[in-house]
Amino acid sequence: LEGAINKILTDPSYSQKAKEISV
């Protein structure tokens, strides 16, 4: 699970989606 989270955090497109969800 940590590996998947790391991949998401390092992927710009995923990071942007996460930001939108966070806001």
Backbone as CSV, one residue per row, in Angstrom:
resi,resn,N_x,N_y,N_z,CA_x,CA_y,CA_z,C_x,C_y,C_z
1,LEU,0.846,-1.210,0.000,0.000,0.000,0.000,0.876,1.253,0.000
2,GLU,1.922,1.252,0.816,2.822,2.421,0.857,3.420,2.682,-0.518
3,GLY,3.775,1.630,-1.224,4.361,1.797,-2.554,3.376,2.488,-3.488
4,ALA,2.114,2.091,-3.409,1.098,2.710,-4.271,0.960,4.185,-3.934
5,ILE,0.959,4.502,-2.648,0.844,5.909,-2.233,2.047,6.687,-2.742
6,ASN,3.224,6.103,-2.631,4.447,6.767,-3.108,4.336,7.055,-4.597
7,LYS,3.845,6.083,-5.353,3.718,6.265,-6.806,2.752,7.408,-7.098
8,ILE,1.661,7.456,-6.369,0.674,8.528,-6.576,1.297,9.876,-6.246
9,LEU,2.048,9.924,-5.155,2.640,11.204,-4.742,3.681,11.675,-5.750
10,THR,4.384,10.738,-6.379,5.430,11.122,-7.327,4.840,11.394,-8.710
11,ASP,3.597,10.950,-8.953,2.984,11.181,-10.269,2.280,12.535,-10.268
12,PRO,2.699,13.462,-11.133,2.133,14.820,-11.139,0.625,14.824,-11.338
13,SER,0.118,14.038,-12.280,-1.318,14.050,-12.554,-2.084,13.557,-11.330
14,TYR,-1.596,12.498,-10.693,-2.258,12.000,-9.486,-2.173,13.039,-8.381
15,SER,-1.011,13.689,-8.269,-0.812,14.704,-7.230,-1.820,15.829,-7.409
16,GLN,-2.051,16.234,-8.662,-2.996,17.319,-8.915,-4.394,16.882,-8.494
17,LYS,-4.772,15.646,-8.817,-6.095,15.140,-8.435,-6.209,15.117,-6.921
18,ALA,-5.158,14.670,-6.254,-5.177,14.611,-4.790,-5.368,16.011,-4.220
19,LYS,-4.722,16.997,-4.832,-4.865,18.384,-4.362,-6.320,18.814,-4.486
20,GLU,-6.952,18.512,-5.627,-8.345,18.908,-5.831,-9.231,18.245,-4.788
21,ILE,-8.956,16.980,-4.478,-9.757,16.257,-3.483,-9.509,16.850,-2.097
22,SER,-8.241,17.193,-1.823,-7.913,17.761,-0.507,-8.658,19.074,-0.305
23,VAL,-8.705,19.889,-1.339,-9.388,21.189,-1.233,-10.884,20.931,-1.247
